[in-house]
């Protein structure tokens, strides 16, 4: 079937000769300008504004992770002296009695809501746009904290946590997509790290407020603060545009170009970013959606949620990305984020909250400082170094808690969090787009994210129970063992993707190594066939 080829002129687009096939159209050369005014230019104020507003969702995700950490004893009625002031006029109880199991349930229900939000928001963002999805999730991020702050019993508090989780889970999906689609191509890695920075900032803010407000009924203001952030987020998004990529993919090329020019700034040459808009029809739309894929080959059909498990070449990529996502949680980072005050209270009851604030601030700084590291030494080296560091810190933390050594405990917590910040924090979110082709990256990310949230649920549910059942500090020996396992697993099944132009190039180099990974060699043959999915001759 003939296709029309469009070329750009000073007055717009002009139709050239028709070519007889898709292959001919796709192989038409693209002329790129040699000297782009946009190269080396600093980001505009509008772009910085969009980055800040769009990543307030991840900030609230981090905030909700840490909001119950410091005020745990006050909320659970474990404070010896209950207030007798005018606070009783509010008709709300000063606290809500809960045992360790119920408290763990309240923490983990947030992750259940997050899992549902992450799985449901994808279709909304694709059909109605990234901006619509961002505005929609602020509704859940605002109503959830209201329910939490006004909770008079455990059930209302639980409902509030689930609603907050719905919004936070959706934010972890949509916000990185929005940031990626508005960022300059040569700065997507740097700006992409801002999502993790905001998550860490949210954790730090919750710890600071917890330090000052964990008394009497003031703990309710800690929970309500997230609602104010969500309201500010919604009004900030009223001035934000839809992403140029989504507009172009939905037959709005003029709006897409206008929006892109506004984001980049007046006088900035944006032709290099819209060169792929020159191919008409379906091929043009695919080029708009996946500009990094080039114009040499026709795009592959989009793969479904189950296709990526059924087809071997995608299955092993899903396994690799999922391993990194699971390691991110099962190595125990949320044991510190959610429960550090109660755990550290065993050795420093009066300073546990203050130490948590210092550690949270250090986490933000480490993520900022080391965000370019993955582009210099490689993703895999960052991951492995991070896991080894967390495993070593777990041993230090276990010994410090067991032997009541404050200095060793503080150093262990600091090393634990900082090791997470430069590797296991940001890298797992980068891997899907580098290990999986654009036709399957959405489905692969869904699998990995679902397993990530399930792992978060396990940690949130089990940590308070195990911490009371096991001797002091022994919990972190378990995390050290898990870190050792994932060090071996990731060293074998996760390829290095730094500097590779495509997922095919990444796996081609990885395939030059052993036939099966060492971990899978310990499994039965069906397991090797199911998970590795290597090319076999």
C-alpha positions in Angstrom: 0.0 0.0 0.0 1.4 3.4 -1.0 2.3 5.9 1.7 2.7 9.6 1.6 6.0 11.1 2.8 6.0 14.5 4.4 9.0 16.8 4.5 9.4 20.0 6.6 9.6 23.3 4.8 9.8 26.9 6.1 6.1 27.2 5.8 5.1 23.8 7.3 4.9 20.3 5.9 4.8 19.4 2.2 3.8 16.0 0.6 6.5 14.4 -1.6 6.2 11.4 -3.9 4.4 8.4 -2.8 6.5 5.3 -2.1 5.2 1.8 -2.7 5.9 0.2 0.6 6.4 0.7 4.3 10.0 -0.4 4.1 10.7 2.4 1.6 9.1 4.9 3.7 10.9 3.8 6.9 14.3 3.9 5.2 14.0 7.5 4.0 17.0 9.3 5.4 16.4 11.9 8.1 18.3 15.2 7.8 19.4 16.4 11.1 20.7 19.9 11.8 24.4 20.1 12.6 24.4 23.0 15.0 21.5 23.0 17.3 20.9 26.0 19.5 19.5 23.7 22.2 22.8 21.8 22.8 24.4 22.9 26.0 21.6 25.3 26.9 20.4 25.2 30.6 16.8 24.1 31.2 14.1 26.8 31.2 12.4 27.9 34.3 9.2 26.4 33.0 10.8 23.0 32.6 12.2 23.2 36.2 8.7 24.1 37.3 7.2 21.1 35.6 9.8 18.8 37.0 9.0 20.0 40.5 5.2 19.9 40.2 5.1 16.5 38.5 7.4 14.9 41.1 5.3 16.0 44.0 3.5 12.7 43.6 6.7 10.7 44.4 7.4 13.1 47.2 4.0 12.1 48.8 4.8 8.5 48.2 8.0 8.9 50.3 6.1 10.9 52.9 3.5 8.2 53.4 6.2 5.6 53.7 7.7 7.4 56.7 4.8 9.3 58.3 4.0 6.6 60.9 7.6 6.0 61.9 8.2 8.7 64.6 4.7 8.9 66.1 4.2 5.1 66.5 4.3 5.0 70.3 1.9 8.0 70.5 -0.6 6.6 68.0 -0.6 3.1 69.6 -1.2 4.5 73.2 2.2 3.4 74.4 3.1 6.7 75.9 2.9 6.5 79.7 1.3 9.9 80.3 -1.8 10.7 78.3 -2.7 14.4 77.9 -5.4 16.0 80.0 -5.6 19.3 78.2 -8.3 20.8 76.0 -7.4 18.4 73.1 -10.3 16.1 74.3 -12.8 18.7 73.0 -12.1 17.5 69.5 -14.1 14.3 70.3 -11.3 12.3 68.7 -9.4 9.8 70.8 -5.8 10.7 71.8 -4.6 7.4 70.4 -5.7 4.2 68.8 -4.7 1.0 70.6 -2.9 -1.6 68.4 -0.7 -4.5 68.9 2.4 -5.2 66.7 0.5 -7.3 64.2 -2.2 -4.6 63.8 0.4 -1.9 63.4 2.2 -3.9 60.7 -1.2 -4.3 59.0 -1.7 -0.6 59.0 1.7 0.0 57.5 1.3 -2.8 54.9 -2.2 -1.7 53.7 -0.5 1.3 52.1 1.4 -1.0 49.9 -1.7 -2.9 48.9 -3.3 0.3 47.8 -0.1 1.2 46.0 -0.1 -2.1 44.1 -3.7 -1.5 42.9 -3.0 2.1 41.9 0.1 1.1 40.0 -1.8 -1.5 38.0 -4.9 0.5 37.3 -3.4 3.9 36.3 -1.6 2.7 33.2 -4.6 2.5 31.0 -5.9 5.9 32.2 -2.5 7.5 31.4 -2.5 6.0 27.9 -6.1 6.8 27.0 -6.7 10.1 28.7 -3.2 11.5 29.0 -0.4 11.8 31.5 -1.6 15.1 32.8 -5.2 13.9 33.4 -3.7 10.9 35.3 -1.5 13.2 37.4 -4.5 15.4 38.3 -6.6 12.4 39.1 -4.2 10.8 41.5 -4.1 14.0 43.6 -7.7 13.3 44.6 -6.6 10.1 46.3 -3.5 11.7 47.8 -5.8 14.4 49.3 -8.7 12.3 50.6 -6.5 9.5 52.1 -4.7 11.8 54.6 -8.0 13.4 55.6 -9.3 9.9 56.6 -6.1 9.1 58.4 -6.0 12.4 60.3 -9.7 12.1 61.4 -9.5 8.4 62.2 -11.2 7.4 65.5 -10.5 3.7 65.2 -8.2 1.3 63.4 -10.6 0.7 60.5 -10.8 4.3 59.4 -7.1 4.6 59.7 -6.7 1.5 57.5 -9.1 2.9 54.8 -7.1 6.1 54.8 -3.9 4.2 54.3 -5.3 2.2 51.3 -6.6 5.4 49.6 -3.3 7.1 50.1 -1.6 4.0 48.7 -3.8 4.2 45.6 -2.6 7.7 44.8 1.0 7.0 45.7 1.2 3.8 43.6 -0.3 5.6 40.6 2.3 8.4 41.1 5.2 5.9 40.9 4.0 5.0 37.4 2.8 8.2 35.8 5.3 10.7 37.2 8.4 9.1 35.8 6.7 8.8 32.4 5.8 12.5 32.5 9.3 13.5 33.5 10.9 11.4 30.8 8.6 12.8 28.1 9.3 16.5 28.9 13.0 16.1 29.5 15.7 16.8 26.8 16.9 13.5 25.4 20.5 14.1 26.6 19.3 14.9 30.2 16.7 12.2 30.8 19.0 10.2 33.1 19.8 13.2 35.3 16.2 14.5 35.4 14.9 10.9 35.9 16.9 10.7 39.2 14.9 13.7 40.5 12.0 11.2 41.1 14.1 9.3 43.6 15.3 12.5 45.1 11.7 13.6 45.8 10.9 10.3 47.3 13.8 10.7 49.7 12.8 14.3 50.4 9.3 13.1 51.3 10.7 10.6 53.7 12.9 13.3 55.3 10.0 15.8 55.7 7.9 13.2 57.4 10.7 12.4 59.9 11.2 16.1 60.7 7.5 16.7 61.3 7.4 13.4 63.3 10.2 14.7 65.5 8.4 17.8 66.5 4.7 16.7 66.4 4.8 13.2 68.0 3.1 14.3 71.1 -0.5 14.5 72.4 -2.9 14.7 69.5 -0.5 16.7 67.3 0.3 13.4 65.5 -2.8 13.9 63.5 -1.2 17.0 61.9 1.6 14.7 60.6 -1.0 12.7 58.7 -3.0 15.7 57.5 0.1 17.5 56.1 0.1 15.1 53.1 -3.3 16.3 52.2 -2.1 19.9 52.0 0.8 18.8 49.7 -1.7 17.1 47.4 -3.9 20.2 47.2 -0.8 22.3 46.3 0.1 19.6 43.8 -3.3 19.8 42.1 -3.3 23.6 41.7 0.3 23.5 40.4 -0.7 21.0 37.8 -3.4 23.4 36.5 -0.6 25.3 34.8 1.1 22.2 33.4 0.7 21.0 29.8 0.2 17.6 28.4 3.4 16.0 27.3 4.4 16.5 23.6 4.8 12.8 23.1 1.3 12.0 24.1 -0.2 14.9 22.1 1.7 13.7 19.0 0.7 10.1 19.5 -3.0 11.2 19.7 -3.1 13.2 16.4 -2.3 16.6 17.8 1.1 17.4 16.2 0.6 21.1 16.1 -0.1 21.2 19.9 2.8 18.9 20.5 5.2 21.1 18.7 3.9 24.3 20.4 4.2 22.6 23.8 7.7 21.3 23.1 8.8 24.8 22.0 7.3 26.3 25.2 9.1 23.8 27.4 12.5 24.2 25.6 12.2 28.0 25.4 11.8 30.5 22.6 14.6 30.5 20.0 15.6 26.9 20.8 15.9 24.6 17.8 13.7 21.7 18.4 13.9 20.0 15.0 16.2 17.3 16.3 13.5 16.2 18.7 10.7 16.1 16.1 12.6 14.6 13.1 10.7 11.3 13.6 7.4 13.2 13.0 8.3 13.2 9.3 6.9 9.8 8.6 3.2 9.7 8.1 0.5 7.2 9.0 1.0 4.5 11.6 4.8 4.6 11.3 4.8 8.3 12.1 2.7 7.7 15.2 5.1 4.9 16.4 8.1 7.2 15.8 6.4 9.8 17.9 5.9 7.3 20.7 9.4 5.8 20.5 11.7 8.4 19.1 14.8 6.7 20.5 14.2 3.6 18.4 15.3 5.3 15.2 13.8 4.9 11.7 15.7 1.9 10.4 13.1 -0.8 11.1 9.3 -0.9 11.4 8.1 -1.1 15.0 7.1 -4.4 16.5 3.5 -4.9 17.7 3.0 -4.0 21.4 3.3 -6.9 23.7 0.7 -7.7 26.3 1.0 -8.4 30.0 1.2 -12.2 29.4 3.2 -12.0 26.1 6.3 -10.9 27.9 6.2 -14.1 30.0 5.3 -16.4 27.1 8.1 -15.2 24.7 11.6 -16.3 25.9 13.5 -13.1 24.8 11.2 -11.0 26.9 10.8 -13.4 29.8 14.5 -13.3 30.8 14.3 -9.5 30.7 11.3 -9.5 32.9 13.1 -11.8 35.3 16.2 -9.6 35.4 14.2 -6.4 36.0 12.0 -8.1 38.6 15.0 -9.4 40.4 16.3 -5.8 40.8 12.9 -4.6 41.9 12.5 -7.3 44.5 16.0 -6.8 45.8 15.2 -3.1 46.3 12.7 -4.1 48.9 13.8 -7.4 50.4 17.2 -6.1 51.4 15.3 -4.2 54.0 15.3 -0.4 53.2 11.8 0.0 54.5 12.7 -1.5 57.8 14.6 1.7 58.4 12.2 4.0 56.6 9.1 2.7 58.4 10.4 1.4 61.7 13.8 3.0 62.5 12.5 4.9 65.5 11.2 1.8 67.2 14.2 -0.3 66.2 16.8 2.3 67.2 14.9 3.0 70.4 16.3 -0.2 71.8 19.8 1.3 72.1 19.0 5.1 72.0 15.4 5.7 73.2 15.8 9.5 73.5 17.7 10.1 70.2 16.2 7.6 67.8 14.0 10.2 66.1 16.8 12.7 65.7 19.2 10.0 64.2 16.4 9.1 61.8 16.2 12.7 60.6 19.9 12.9 60.1 20.0 9.6 58.1 17.0 10.7 56.0 18.8 14.0 55.1 21.9 12.0 54.2 19.9 9.8 51.9 18.7 12.9 50.0 22.3 14.2 49.6 23.7 10.9 48.5 21.1 10.5 45.8 21.7 14.0 44.5 25.5 13.7 44.6 25.8 10.2 43.1 23.0 10.5 40.5 25.5 10.7 37.6 27.4 7.7 38.8 25.4 5.1 36.8 26.4 6.9 33.6 30.1 6.7 34.5 30.7 3.3 36.0 27.6 1.4 34.8 24.3 0.3 36.1 25.3 -3.2 37.1 28.4 -2.0 39.1 26.2 0.5 41.0 23.6 -2.2 41.8 26.2 -4.7 43.0 28.1 -2.2 45.1 24.8 -1.0 46.6 23.7 -4.5 47.6 27.1 -5.4 49.0 27.1 -2.1 51.0 23.7 -2.8 52.4 24.6 -6.4 53.3 27.7 -5.2 55.2 25.7 -2.5 56.9 23.1 -5.0 57.9 25.8 -7.0 59.7 27.0 -3.9 61.5 23.5 -2.9 62.4 22.7 -6.4 63.8 25.9 -6.4 65.9 25.3 -2.9 67.1 21.7 -3.6 68.2 22.6 -7.0 69.8 25.6 -5.6 71.8 24.0 -2.2 72.6 26.7 -0.3 70.8 25.3 3.1 69.8 28.1 4.3 67.5 28.2 1.0 65.6 24.4 1.1 65.2 24.4 4.7 63.9 27.2 4.0 61.4 25.3 0.8 60.3 22.1 2.8 59.7 23.9 5.6 57.8 25.8 3.1 55.6 22.7 1.1 55.0 20.7 4.1 53.8 23.6 5.7 51.8 24.3 2.4 50.0 20.7 2.2 48.9 20.8 5.8 47.7 23.3 5.4 44.9 22.3 2.0 43.5 19.2 0.0 44.6 17.2 3.3 44.9 17.3 4.7 41.4 18.7 1.9 39.1 15.8 -0.6 39.1 13.6 2.2 37.7 16.1 2.8 34.9 16.5 -0.9 33.8 13.1 -1.6 32.1 13.6 0.8 29.3 17.2 -0.4 28.7 16.7 -4.2 29.0 13.3 -4.4 27.2 12.3 -3.1 23.7 9.8 -0.3 23.5 7.1 -2.7 22.4 7.2 -4.6 25.7 8.6 -2.1 28.2 5.1 -1.3 29.6 4.2 -4.9 30.3 7.6 -5.7 31.7 7.4 -2.7 34.0 4.0 -3.8 35.2 5.3 -7.3 36.3 8.3 -5.8 38.0 6.4 -3.1 39.8 3.7 -5.5 41.0 6.5 -7.7 42.5 8.1 -4.6 44.0 4.9 -3.6 45.8 4.3 -7.2 47.0 7.8 -7.2 48.4 7.2 -3.9 50.2 4.0 -5.4 51.7 6.0 -8.4 53.1 8.6 -6.1 54.6 6.0 -3.8 56.1 4.0 -6.7 57.5 6.7 -8.9 58.9 9.3 -6.4 60.3 7.4 -5.4 63.4 6.4 -9.0 64.1 9.9 -10.4 63.6 11.5 -7.6 65.5 9.5 -8.6 68.6 9.9 -12.4 68.1 13.6 -12.4 67.4 16.5 -11.4 69.7 17.6 -7.8 69.3 19.3 -7.2 66.0 18.9 -10.7 64.6 16.4 -9.4 62.0 19.3 -7.7 60.1 21.2 -10.9 59.8 18.3 -12.1 57.7 18.6 -9.0 55.5 22.4 -9.6 55.2 21.7 -13.1 53.9 19.1 -11.8 51.4 21.6 -9.3 50.2 24.2 -12.1 49.6 21.7 -14.1 47.6 20.8 -11.1 45.4 24.4 -10.2 44.9 24.9 -13.7 43.2 21.7 -13.5 41.3 22.0 -10.0 39.9 25.7 -10.6 39.0 24.5 -13.4 36.7 21.2 -12.5 35.2 21.3 -8.6 35.0 23.3 -7.4 32.0 25.3 -4.2 31.8 23.3 -1.7 29.8 25.6 1.4 30.0 26.4 2.7 26.5 24.2 0.3 24.6 21.9 1.6 21.9 19.2 -1.0 22.2 18.0 -3.9 24.3 19.1 -6.3 21.6 22.7 -5.0 21.9 22.6 -5.4 25.7 21.5 -9.0 25.5 23.8 -9.9 22.6 26.8 -9.0 24.7 25.4 -10.7 27.8 24.9 -13.9 25.8 28.6 -14.2 25.2 28.9 -15.4 28.8 27.8 -18.6 30.4 24.8 -20.6 29.0 22.8 -20.4 32.2 23.3 -18.3 35.4 24.9 -20.0 38.3 21.8 -19.6 40.4 19.6 -21.2 37.8 22.0 -24.1 37.4 21.0 -25.1 41.0 17.4 -25.4 39.8 15.7 -28.1 37.8 15.6 -28.0 34.0 12.0 -26.6 33.8 13.0 -23.7 36.0 15.9 -22.9 33.7 13.7 -23.0 30.7 11.0 -20.9 32.4 13.2 -18.1 33.8 16.4 -17.8 31.8 14.9 -18.0 28.3 18.4 -17.8 26.7 18.7 -18.4 22.9 19.4 -22.1 22.4 20.9 -23.7 19.4 
